[in-house]
Amino acid sequence: MQKELHEENRRSWNVATDAHNSHKGDQASFFRHGGNKLYLEEKELLGEITGLSVVHLLCNAGQDTLSLAQMGAVVTGVDISDTAIAFARTLSADSGVPATFYRMDVYDWLEEAAKEGQQFDLVFCSYGAIHWLSNLSVWVRGVATVLKTGGRFITVDYHPVMAMFDEHLNRKFPYFRKNMAVTMENGIPDYVAARGKGLPNTSYVEGIKDFKNPYRAYRFPWGIGEIITALLEGGLRLTHFQEYPHANGDKPFLHMENSGHSWSLPDDQPTMPLMYAIVADKPL
Ligand SMILES: C[S@@+](CC[C@H](N)C(=O)[O-])C[C@H]1O[C@@H](n2cnc3c(N)ncnc32)[C@H](O)[C@@H]1O
């Protein structure tokens, strides 16, 4: 694990999260009125979750965590960012949607939860989560420990193939990174401003302008093979794997077609995988 890089990521996420939320309008009202910001892809994989205990890892400011709660789950969110968790707690209180949040490095939380014998029906993470993990096998061991027998791990995330290309779709970066961190010299950007979308059915707010992040960030763009191998070696059983030609909530390349909150390559271009989903369970 590269804890010193996680700490730099925490600082970078702290300032970026403030910028992101400045564009999202009255989020408490969105959730108070039953708003749910999960996409169809994860909703279908989750299925009926009423009454299930769900831990949402790398939950950022808790919007997806509260959305899981809106589906009837008893939810816990974990994130390293101080501002994200402070925002999540306030959003939960102001919207009246219950959730418990921990501000911790996910590795520390997994270790503590295991010591306390905490277990969940579901471990969930999504959309820009796995590439922040500096050690996959330690993470999967932790996930497997906090899952009840028969419990499920579900993720929908951006496809690592996307990270091989620059914004003009020139193939520029290696897929196989040999465990090396990728340095984001300009830190976490204000991607909410860049795509000009806030929450579903809510208008975009101008908010913080010309955001510049003073802190670098470090990503670990694991390949799909590495992710699946880590899950299998950690004792989980793969039950579903899927790739998608669109990216929910992200516009990775300059020329893309937008339908609502999802972006795809134009029809005259060959398709490539932009997201993937994994479901794995903890066998009896
Ligand atoms: C792209 S966001 C995930 C957003 C998420 N899909 C959601 O529900 O909004 C990535 C999050 O990972 C968190 N993160 C990065 N490294 C972490 C770590 N080591 N432990 C816990 N959280 C971490 C960041 O603070 C950030 O909030």
The ligand as an SDF file (V2000), in Angstrom:
LIG
                    3D

 27 29  0  0  0  0  0  0  0  0999 V2000
  -14.6300    9.4060   -8.2560 C   0  0  0  0  0  0  0  0  0  0  0  0
  -14.9160    9.4080   -6.5510 S   0  0  0  0  0  0  0  0  0  0  0  0
  -16.0940    8.1080   -6.4060 C   0  0  0  0  0  0  0  0  0  0  0  0
  -17.4210    8.6560   -6.6620 C   0  0  0  0  0  0  0  0  0  0  0  0
  -18.5020    7.6860   -6.3810 C   0  0  0  0  0  0  0  0  0  0  0  0
  -18.8000    6.9590   -7.5500 N   0  0  0  0  0  0  0  0  0  0  0  0
  -19.7570    8.3500   -5.8800 C   0  0  0  0  0  0  0  0  0  0  0  0
  -20.5790    7.6310   -5.3600 O   0  0  0  0  0  0  0  0  0  0  0  0
  -19.9350    9.5400   -5.9980 O   0  0  0  0  0  0  0  0  0  0  0  0
  -13.4820    8.6650   -5.8600 C   0  0  0  0  0  0  0  0  0  0  0  0
  -13.4520    8.7700   -4.3630 C   0  0  0  0  0  0  0  0  0  0  0  0
  -12.4420    7.9010   -3.8670 O   0  0  0  0  0  0  0  0  0  0  0  0
  -11.9710    8.4490   -2.6750 C   0  0  0  0  0  0  0  0  0  0  0  0
  -10.7010    7.7880   -2.3230 N   0  0  0  0  0  0  0  0  0  0  0  0
   -9.5400    7.8040   -3.0130 C   0  0  0  0  0  0  0  0  0  0  0  0
   -8.6100    7.0620   -2.3770 N   0  0  0  0  0  0  0  0  0  0  0  0
   -9.2120    6.5670   -1.2550 C   0  0  0  0  0  0  0  0  0  0  0  0
   -8.7700    5.7420   -0.2050 C   0  0  0  0  0  0  0  0  0  0  0  0
   -7.5150    5.2810   -0.1400 N   0  0  0  0  0  0  0  0  0  0  0  0
   -9.6400    5.4340    0.7760 N   0  0  0  0  0  0  0  0  0  0  0  0
  -10.9170    5.8980    0.7610 C   0  0  0  0  0  0  0  0  0  0  0  0
  -11.3880    6.6940   -0.2160 N   0  0  0  0  0  0  0  0  0  0  0  0
  -10.5440    7.0220   -1.2170 C   0  0  0  0  0  0  0  0  0  0  0  0
  -11.8410    9.9160   -2.9730 C   0  0  0  0  0  0  0  0  0  0  0  0
  -11.7900   10.7190   -1.8180 O   0  0  0  0  0  0  0  0  0  0  0  0
  -13.0980   10.1520   -3.8220 C   0  0  0  0  0  0  0  0  0  0  0  0
  -14.1360   10.6490   -3.0280 O   0  0  0  0  0  0  0  0  0  0  0  0
  1  2  1  0
  2  3  1  0
  2 10  1  0
  3  4  1  0
  4  5  1  0
  5  6  1  0
  5  7  1  0
  7  8  2  0
  7  9  1  0
 10 11  1  0
 11 12  1  0
 11 26  1  0
 12 13  1  0
 13 14  1  0
 13 24  1  0
 14 15  1  0
 14 23  1  0
 15 16  2  0
 16 17  1  0
 17 18  1  0
 17 23  2  0
 18 19  1  0
 18 20  2  0
 20 21  1  0
 21 22  2  0
 22 23  1  0
 24 25  1  0
 24 26  1  0
 26 27  1  0
M  CHG  2   2   1   9  -1
M  END
$$$$
